[in-house]
Amino acid sequence: MEKLTAKEEEIMQVLWKMEPCYVKDMVPHFTNPPLHYNTVSTIVRNLEEKGYVGHRAYGNTHEYYSVISKEQYQNRFVITKVVGDYFDNSYKNLVSYFAQNEKISADELREILAMIEKK
């Protein structure tokens, strides 16, 4: 699977929240800037071609659903890219960054350690 464009990711974010859904139900979620029905429809069909989205046909109407979960996408592309691009491929550096910038507390780190030790 290939990484999505920014607009495709935006469409997937809406689909992950609403699924399954129709294009007409997705359109109101794009307000800044507004996206036309045809634009959303075209992007959803492109996502289907890329293997991210599937559909169920009801006559001429299609109900769309994700084929890949948000977590799968995050693990494959988002987190891996951020860690690679900004933290020298080190999750330790990522966690250190959050700790040093007070984005994560000692208690939260202990919770994370407990989760790791359980696995």
RAQUI-V213357 format. One record per helix or strand of 2 or more residues. SS is the DSSP state (@ for helix, = for strand). FROM is the first residue (numbers start at 1). LEN is the number of residues. If there is no record, write none. Layout:
ss=<SS & SS>
from=<FROM & FROM>
len=<LEN & LEN>
//
This chain:
ss=<@ & @ & @ & = & = & @ & @ & @>
from=<6 & 23 & 37 & 53 & 61 & 70 & 91 & 106>
len=<13 & 5 & 14 & 6 & 6 & 17 & 10 & 13>
//
